Amino acid sequence: MKQFVLAGSVFALVSCLATPSLAQQSWFSGDWSLTLGVAAISSPEYEGDDKYRFYAQPIVSFGRQGTERRFSSRNDNISIGLIDTGTFRAGPAGKLVFERDGDDSDDLIGLDPIRFGAELGAFAEVYPTDWLRLRGEVRHGVRSHDGIVADVSADAFMNLTPTVQISAGPRVSMASSDYFEAYYGVSATQSLASGLTPYTPDGGFRSVGVGAAIKWDVTDKIETSLFGEYSRLVGPAADSSLVRERGDENQFLIGVSATYRFDFSL
């Protein structure tokens, strides 16, 4: 999905033997790692639904080599660790947003569809101890919606063996009124078309919950995991007529994943 191309002349190659090149002096020079993978997940057909479906989700992470990455979670969206000290990591983050319309569930017939797009923003994570990671992401919708979403998580982790790790911790999610309007709002026109009670949401908390996982490092580069999540919709999400009349405040997720890490230099 991401490509990096290096090209140079014989003159440039000879010159770099004597003095560092401009690329070597730039922020992106050095040793990097690109992790790619996929997760197979069972979760509600749409956020707030009481019916479940299976689907695949891509996993992408990009960061510098040479720093200790002690923990990663399936909640971590696509991210690039431009700042990476081992105990602190930060940089841009993004999430793919897939379409949501009446083809996904009869519950959604008559509501405005969510278009395919993305959420782009930034993330930061810190290790206050050797067994705890705190991470936050803030993202703005692009094309799919115009809202802002913020996710905060804490994960305590422990290595059962050198290759097996368990983890668990709380999650909190918040969003702006534009996000809730896209996913949970029901206008008067939509009410007539869908049969749902009209609803105009404000911004606020979206959900609170907890997650847990077991991770197995098959090799130095291959990682697999089994994970589960429980979240309870709160605030504008829980008050939506879509959830109250056709869905469920309680949301469950379970899945398995596998990733492979590619190491390279720039």
N, C-alpha and C positions, 0 to 999 in steps of 0.2 A: 504493500500500500504506500509505503514511503520509499523513495529512491534517492540515492546520493551518488553523484558522479564526480570523479576526480580526473582531470586531464592536465597535461603539461608538456612542454617541449624538452628536448635534450638539454638546451641551454639552462632552463629552469632547474632541471635535475642536477646539473653540475653546480649551479649557483648555490643550491640548498646544502651542498656538502660543506660549503665554506661558511654560509650565514643562514640563520633561520628564515624561512619564507614568511610572507604576510599571513598565509593561511595558518601556519604553525603558531603565529603570535596571536591569532584571533581567538575569541571566546569559544568557538566550536571545534578548535583543534584538540587532539588528544584521543583517548580510548573511550569508546561508547558501547552500550549494549541496547539491543532492540529485542523486546520480548513480544512474541506473537502467539496467540492461542485462540481457543474457542471454548465456550461453556454451553452445556445442554441444561436447560432450565424448565421447571414447571412453576408457573405463577398465574395469577388471575389474567383473564383474557384482556382486560383493560384495568387501569388503576382504579380500584374501588369496586370491582366486580366480585361476584360470589361463585363464578364458574372459572375453571382453570384450563390452561393449554400448555403444550410443550413447544419450545423454540430454541434456536441457537443464537448466541451472542458473541461478538468478537471481543478479544482481549488484546490490548496494545499498550505497551509501556516503553519509554525511551529515557535513558539516563546515562550518566558517566560510569565507567568502570573505576575500580580502585577504591570505592567507598563501600562500606558494609550495608547491604540492604537486608535488614533483619526480618522484615515483615511486609507482606502485601496482602490485600483483600480483594475479593471479587467485587466489592463496592467501589474500588478505585476505578475511575473512568480513565479514558485515554489521557496520558499525561507525559510531559517532558520535564525531567528534573534538571533544569538549567543551573540551579543552585543545589549542590549536593555535598554536604559535609559528613554524612554518615549519621549524625544525630538530628540534622535538619535538612529538609528537601523542599524545594518550591519551584514553580514554573507554570506554564500554560497547561490548561486541561480542557478536554472536550468530551462530548457525549453525543452519539447518534440518536436521533429521535425518529421513530418509525411512524408510518401513517396509522391513524385510528379513525375508523368510520363504521358505517352500518354493516359493511361486509365482515367486520370482526365480531360483531355481536348484534343481535336484534335489539338489545337495549339502547343502542346508539342511533337507531334509525330516527331521523328527524333532527338530529343535532349537527352542528357544523363540524366537518371533518378536521382532523389534525393532519397537516401536510408533512411529508418527509422533510427532515431538516437536521438541525444540530443545536447543541447548547455549548457555547464557547466561553471560557473564562480562565480562572487560575486556581491553583491548589497550593496548600502548604501542609507539611506534616512534621511532627517533632517527636523525639523519643525522650521523655522526661526521666525514664528509668530503662534498665536493660530488658524489661518485660512488658512495656506499655508503649503504644503508639497512639498519638492524637492526630487526626487529619480533618481538614476542612476544605471544601470546594465551593466556589461561587461561580455560577454560569448564567449567561444571558441567551435566551432563545434566538435562533436565526431561522427564519422562514416558517418553522413549525408553530411558534408562538412568540410573543413579544415580552414575556415575563422574565423575572430573575429567580433563580433557584439556589438555595444554599443548603449544603449537606455537611453535617458534623458527626464524626464517629470517634469512638475510643475502643481500642482492642488490647486486651491482655493476652499474652501468648507465652507458651512454654514448649520447649523441645523435649518430647518423650524419649527420642533417640536422636542421633546425629542427622537422620533423614526424615523424621516424622515430627510435625509440630501441630499443636492444638491451639485454638484461639477463640475468644468470645468477647462481646462488649456491646454497649448501647449505641443507638443511632438516633439522630434527630434531623428532621428536614423542615425547611421553611420556604416560602415562595411569596412572590408579589401578587397583587390582585389580577394583573394581566395573565399570569400563569393560571390562576384559579378560574378566571373567566373562560379561558380556552378549554380547560379540561373538565370543569365542574359547573360552569355557568349555564343557565337555561333562560334564554330570552323569551319574550311573549310569543314571537313567531315560532321559535323552536318548541315551545310548550304545546302549541296547537298541533305541530307536526309529529311530536313524540309522545304526547300524553303525559309528560312530566310536569310537575308544578314549577312555575317560574322561579328562578333563583339568581340573585346577583351577589357574588361573593366579594369579600374584602381580602387583603393580604394577611398573612399570619403563619402560624405553624401548620405544617402539612401532615406530619406523622411522627410518631415516636415508636421505638422498637428495640430489638436485640437480634444479634446475629452470632453464629458460631461456625467453625470450620475445622476440618482435619486436612493437613497438607502433607504430601509425600514427595520428597525429592528423589525421583527415579534415578536420575543421573545428575551430573553437575549442571546440565543445561535443560533437562526435562523435568517439569513439575506437574503434579496432578493434585486435585483437591476434591473434597466432598463438603458442601456447605448448605446451611439453612438459615432462613431469616423469618422473623415475625415482626410485623409493623401494624400499628393501629392508627387509622386515619383520625385526625383531630381537626379542630378549628373549621375553616371554610370548607375543607374537603369532606369532613364528617357531616356537616350541615347541608351538603348539597342534596337536592331531591333525587339526583341520579344514584347516589349511594343509599339514601334512606328508603327509596321506593323500589330500587332494582338491584342494589348491590349489598356490600357488607363492609363495615368499618375494619374488620379483622382481615389482614392480608398475610398469606403464607407463601413462602418461596423455598424451593429445594433444587439443588443442581450439582453437577459434576463438571470439572474443567481440566484442561490440559494445555500447557504452554511450552514453548521452546525459546531459548535465549540465543540470539546471534551477537557475537562480539566482533567489533571492527574498530578501525582507527581512521581519523580524519586529519 
